């Protein structure tokens, strides 16, 4: 099966893992139904926005 994984784009060091904000298995039948496919897209959008927030926080911490 396929997986959707969203992680924050932060600087990676060997002892720090990037936060995983979405890790979801997706099956073809999840995309055949309009309602279910909209739900997947909505969850992915939330994860991308959360990743942006995490990445932005990391940037400001690095430069302060």
DAQUI-V183580 format. One record per residue. N is the residue number from 1. RES is the residue in one letter. PHI is phi in radians with two decimals (none if undefined). OMEGA is omega in degrees with one decimal (999 if undefined). Layout:
# DAQUI-V183580
N|RES|PHI|OMEGA  N|RES|PHI|OMEGA
This chain:
# DAQUI-V183580
1|X|none|179.2  2|X|-1.71|176.7  3|X|-2.24|169.8  4|X|-1.78|179.8  5|X|-2.25|176.0  6|X|-2.09|175.2  7|X|-2.16|177.5  8|X|-1.26|178.7  9|X|-1.52|179.8  10|X|-1.97|176.8  11|X|-1.13|-175.1  12|X|-1.78|170.3  13|X|-2.12|-172.8  14|X|-0.99|-174.7  15|X|-1.77|179.4  16|X|-2.13|177.0  17|X|-1.59|173.8  18|X|-1.26|-179.5  19|X|-1.16|175.1  20|X|-1.56|-176.6  21|X|-1.77|174.5  22|X|-2.72|174.9  23|X|-2.59|-170.7  24|X|-2.40|174.1  25|X|-1.35|179.1  26|X|-2.19|178.6  27|X|-1.87|-179.9  28|X|-0.94|-179.5  29|X|-1.16|175.0  30|X|-1.22|-176.8  31|X|-1.79|-179.4  32|X|-1.42|179.1  33|X|-1.67|-175.9  34|X|-1.06|-179.2  35|X|-1.09|-178.7  36|X|-1.11|179.9  37|X|-1.16|175.8  38|X|-1.14|179.0  39|X|-1.13|178.4  40|X|-1.10|179.8  41|X|-1.09|179.2  42|X|-1.11|178.8  43|X|-1.12|178.4  44|X|-1.15|178.4  45|X|-1.08|177.8  46|X|-1.06|-179.4  47|X|-1.13|178.8  48|X|-1.14|177.9  49|X|-1.13|176.5  50|X|-1.11|178.4  51|X|-1.11|177.6  52|X|-1.07|178.8  53|X|-1.11|179.6  54|X|-1.11|-179.6  55|X|-1.13|178.7  56|X|-1.14|178.4  57|X|-1.13|178.0  58|X|-1.13|178.8  59|X|-1.10|-177.5  60|X|-1.18|177.6  61|X|-1.15|-177.0  62|X|-1.19|-174.3  63|X|-1.64|179.7  64|X|-1.59|999
